[in-house]
Amino acid sequence: MPGTEAPVPPDPADALAAVVALRKLADQLEDAAVEQAMRAEWGWPRVAEALGVTRQAVYKKHAKRLIIAGVKLRRREG
């Protein structure tokens, strides 16, 4: 947002540790949201559009984990 800056710890080590923690949290949130969407019978194109990535990228990142978790994956939307 214009005019809104994120607080940055004064120590660079703390600032970088915060970045790592936020990335891990973002990955966990993405994993949970993608799983929720696929369990709700969303297709790969819809999930990809919501994330702002390609269908191939979201499939590559999440398919194996979802299959292991027992999530039924849709092949094509139609």
LOLUM-662582 format. One record per residue (C-alpha): residue number from 1; x, y, z. Coordinates in steps of 0.001 Angstrom, whole numbers, padded with zeros to 6 digits. Layout:
! LOLUM-662582
     k         u         v         w
   NUM         X         Y         Z
...
//
This chain:
! LOLUM-662582
     k         u         v         w
     1    000000    000000    000000
     2    001343    003452   -000789
     3    002429    005284    002325
     4    002454    002140    004442
     5    005828    000706    005298
     6    006425   -002567    007076
     7    008273   -002250    010357
     8    011853   -003410    009932
     9    013888   -004437    012964
    10    016990   -002251    013358
    11    019318   -005279    013437
    12    019785   -006771    009942
    13    020017   -010294    011393
    14    016626   -009845    013059
    15    015158   -008344    009886
    16    016349   -011260    007771
    17    015146   -013796    010336
    18    011729   -012139    010140
    19    011754   -012522    006352
    20    012536   -016239    006685
    21    009761   -016702    009249
    22    007250   -014876    007043
    23    008208   -016978    004018
    24    007681   -020167    006021
    25    004311   -018898    007238
    26    003294   -017883    003702
    27    004230   -021363    002429
    28    002168   -023012    005174
    29   -000814   -020772    004411
    30   -000511   -021513    000685
    31   -000318   -025262    001292
    32   -003433   -025185    003479
    33   -005377   -022934    001103
    34   -004517   -025014   -001973
    35   -005522   -028199   -000167
    36   -008778   -026576    000950
    37   -009513   -025434   -002609
    38   -008772   -028841   -004110
    39   -010948   -030571   -001501
    40   -013683   -028098   -002511
    41   -013261   -029433   -006074
    42   -011505   -026437   -007564
    43   -009445   -027225   -010645
    44   -005808   -026345   -011183
    45   -006590   -023377   -013462
    46   -008805   -021753   -010818
    47   -006248   -022274   -008045
    48   -003475   -020963   -010280
    49   -005454   -017852   -011194
    50   -006195   -017135   -007526
    51   -002468   -017411   -006719
    52   -001347   -015439   -009759
    53    000775   -018268   -011149
    54    000495   -020766   -013993
    55   -001445   -023995   -013713
    56    001798   -025876   -014298
    57    003550   -024049   -011461
    58    000843   -024754   -008908
    59    000575   -028384   -010004
    60    004338   -028901   -009779
    61    004483   -027339   -006317
    62    001457   -029036   -004743
    63    000321   -032185   -006602
    64    002619   -034730   -004968
    65    001857   -033498   -001447
    66   -001891   -033487   -002134
    67   -001831   -037007   -003569
    68    000019   -038237   -000464
    69   -002618   -036467    001676
    70   -005343   -038401   -000155
    71   -006855   -035396   -001923
    72   -008755   -036299   -005102
    73   -007316   -034104   -007838
    74   -009366   -032870   -010755
    75   -007782   -033470   -014127
    76   -009718   -030953   -016208
    77   -012355   -028357   -015563
    78   -015365   -028684   -017721
//
